[in-house]
Amino acid sequence: MELLIIKSGKSYIRFKDDDYRLVKLEKASVFPFKQMKLVRQHEFCLKENGFNNVCIKKLVLTEEEL
Protein backbone atom coordinates (compact mmCIF):
# COMPACT_ATOMS: atom_id res chain seq x y z
CA MET A 1 0.00 0.00 0.00
CA GLU A 2 1.28 3.47 -0.85
CA LEU A 3 0.20 6.60 1.01
CA LEU A 4 1.24 10.25 1.08
CA ILE A 5 2.79 11.88 4.12
CA ILE A 6 4.29 15.34 4.72
CA LYS A 7 7.62 15.98 6.42
CA SER A 8 9.13 19.13 7.87
CA GLY A 9 12.81 18.56 8.48
CA LYS A 10 13.14 15.32 10.44
CA SER A 11 9.57 15.48 11.80
CA TYR A 12 6.24 14.57 10.25
CA ILE A 13 3.04 16.60 10.11
CA ARG A 14 -0.23 15.81 11.86
CA PHE A 15 -3.36 17.77 10.97
CA LYS A 16 -5.69 18.09 13.93
CA ASP A 17 -8.31 20.67 14.85
CA ASP A 18 -7.36 22.82 11.81
CA ASP A 19 -3.79 23.03 13.12
CA TYR A 20 -0.43 21.60 12.03
CA ARG A 21 1.70 19.71 14.55
CA LEU A 22 5.19 18.26 14.32
CA VAL A 23 5.12 14.59 15.36
CA LYS A 24 6.92 11.28 14.99
CA LEU A 25 5.99 8.94 12.14
CA GLU A 26 3.48 6.88 14.14
CA LYS A 27 1.32 9.97 14.82
CA ALA A 28 1.53 11.56 11.36
CA SER A 29 -1.46 12.15 9.10
CA VAL A 30 -1.47 9.98 5.97
CA PHE A 31 -3.46 10.37 2.76
CA PRO A 32 -4.31 8.16 -0.21
CA PHE A 33 -2.84 9.20 -3.57
CA LYS A 34 -6.27 10.34 -4.78
CA GLN A 35 -5.99 13.23 -2.27
CA MET A 36 -2.79 14.62 -3.81
CA LYS A 37 -4.46 17.99 -4.46
CA LEU A 38 -5.35 18.35 -0.76
CA VAL A 39 -1.84 17.29 0.30
CA ARG A 40 -0.31 19.94 -2.00
CA GLN A 41 -2.60 22.55 -0.43
CA HIS A 42 -1.39 21.52 3.03
CA GLU A 43 2.21 21.67 1.80
CA PHE A 44 1.66 25.24 0.54
CA CYS A 45 0.03 26.33 3.82
CA LEU A 46 2.86 24.84 5.86
CA LYS A 47 5.47 26.74 3.84
CA GLU A 48 3.43 29.95 4.16
CA ASN A 49 3.31 29.46 7.94
CA GLY A 50 7.07 29.15 8.34
CA PHE A 51 7.60 25.39 8.49
CA ASN A 52 11.08 24.45 7.23
CA ASN A 53 12.11 21.90 4.60
CA VAL A 54 8.51 20.86 3.86
CA CYS A 55 8.13 17.99 1.40
CA ILE A 56 5.67 15.31 0.40
CA LYS A 57 6.85 11.72 0.72
CA LYS A 58 5.45 8.40 -0.40
CA LEU A 59 4.96 6.02 2.51
CA VAL A 60 5.08 2.38 1.43
CA LEU A 61 3.47 -0.17 3.74
CA THR A 62 3.96 -3.90 3.42
CA GLU A 63 2.29 -6.74 5.25
CA GLU A 64 4.22 -9.84 6.28
CA GLU A 65 3.52 -12.88 8.39
CA LEU A 66 4.86 -12.64 11.88
Phi and psi in degrees as a GROMACS rama.xvg file:
@    title "Ramachandran Plot"
@    xaxis  label "Phi"
@    yaxis  label "Psi"
@TYPE xy
-119.353  131.197  GLU-2
-130.68  164.586  LEU-3
-102.848  144.24  LEU-4
-144.957  152.48  ILE-5
-115.285  134.301  ILE-6
-113.281  152.042  LYS-7
-133.833  104.827  SER-8
65.1114  -126.984  GLY-9
-93.327  -3.66288  LYS-10
-100.871  167.17  SER-11
-111.819  164.951  TYR-12
-106.454  135.148  ILE-13
-117.866  133.036  ARG-14
-102.395  116.903  PHE-15
-148.02  132.899  LYS-16
53.8943  44.8738  ASP-17
56.0866  32.8289  ASP-18
-135.67  154.507  ASP-19
-104.441  133.337  TYR-20
-130.216  141.043  ARG-21
-84.2821  126.622  LEU-22
-141.208  174.779  VAL-23
-81.8059  166.389  LYS-24
-51.4218  -43.3672  LEU-25
-66.9878  -13.3933  GLU-26
-107.76  -2.71088  LYS-27
-70.1274  151.147  ALA-28
-77.7211  138.045  SER-29
-124.921  152.792  VAL-30
-136.543  145.871  PHE-31
-72.2742  158.208  PRO-32
-58.3786  -29.0344  PHE-33
-67.8445  -9.0557  LYS-34
-103.584  24.7244  GLN-35
-54.8068  -40.4331  MET-36
-60.4096  -44.7309  LYS-37
-63.155  -42.5  LEU-38
-63.0358  -40.4469  VAL-39
-65.225  -35.4697  ARG-40
-64.7847  -43.2481  GLN-41
-61.3037  -43.4063  HIS-42
-57.4922  -45.8207  GLU-43
-61.956  -46.0485  PHE-44
-62.1765  -41.0087  CYS-45
-60.2016  -46.2328  LEU-46
-63.288  -40.3758  LYS-47
-65.3633  -26.7728  GLU-48
-96.9407  15.5652  ASN-49
87.261  9.60945  GLY-50
-71.4229  141.894  PHE-51
-97.106  148.951  ASN-52
48.6471  47.7742  ASN-53
-78.5672  132.802  VAL-54
-153.842  153.508  CYS-55
-93.8738  135.015  ILE-56
-123.795  154.363  LYS-57
-94.3616  124.622  LYS-58
-101.185  121.088  LEU-59
-107.936  119.018  VAL-60
-105.651  137.948  LEU-61
-126.006  153.366  THR-62
-116.848  131.045  GLU-63
-135.347  154.213  GLU-64
-66.901  147.151  GLU-65
